[in-house]
Amino acid sequence: QVQLVESGGGLVQAGGSLRLSCAASGSIFSINAMGWYRQPPGKQRELVAHITRGGSTTYPDSVKGRFTISRDNAKNTWYLQMNSLKPEDTAVYYCKSFSIYGNAYWGQGTQVTVSS
């Protein structure tokens, strides 16, 4: 199993930046990819960034050029750098790990609120 703990959320003004962290523990060797997702109030959860074990990244158009996913192997931590934040980025942000065995694990989420 993999345990994930997000941190770094908070309240920020539009145009500001935040960096979210996702600390992993447990069967870290089995993590094949990591994704950051968000769920705005009253809406479905959506993918905002994805990184493979090989370092390939993907982003939806809504955040491309503003969000960057990265990892620190030494700290077993994945990051989501969010710049030029907009009020519509307000959501609970989750990380999700994808295992080489086909399992997936979610963190508990961290709230990001962007004020206009």
C-alpha positions, 0 to 999 in steps of 0.5 A: 500500500501507499500512503499519501499526505498533501500539504501546502494549501491555503488562501491566496489572492488572484495572480499569486502562487502556491506550492502543494506537496504530496508526501508518499510512504509505504510501497513507494517502489511500486509508484509508476505515476502520480497525478494531481486532481482537484474538485471545485465546489459542486463539481466533479474531480478533474486531473490537473497534472500527471507525471510518469516514473520516467518524468513525462508530464501532461496538463489540461489546457486550463492549467498549462503554462501555469502549473508544474508537477515535479518530484523529489526522489530523495524526499519521496515527495511530489509537488504541484507549483501553481502560478498565476492563480485564478478564482476558478482554481479554487478547489480541494486538491488531491494527489493520486498514485498509480501502482505498477500492480494496477492499484491507485491511492488517494491522499486526503486533499488540501484546500486551495482558495483563490480570492479575486 
